[in-house]
């Protein structure tokens, strides 16, 4: 399956106590559940407002996603 390329590093990071952050742009709502529920990706590094993605909607869809704001440091 095409998503094995994401599941393998996601599982490896989890096993080592690390967070796997998926980065892309565009609208990923169609595959959102696959990425975060089935594959188990723990963090998302891009939010493309122009493509209909918002931080508010992202956290509402998956409260377990890691929340990290480098601007807050």
Secondary structure, DSSP 8 states (H G I E B T S, - for coil): -TTHHHHHHHHHHHHTT---EE---S--GGGHHIIIIIS---EE----GGGT--HHHHHHH-TTS----GGG-
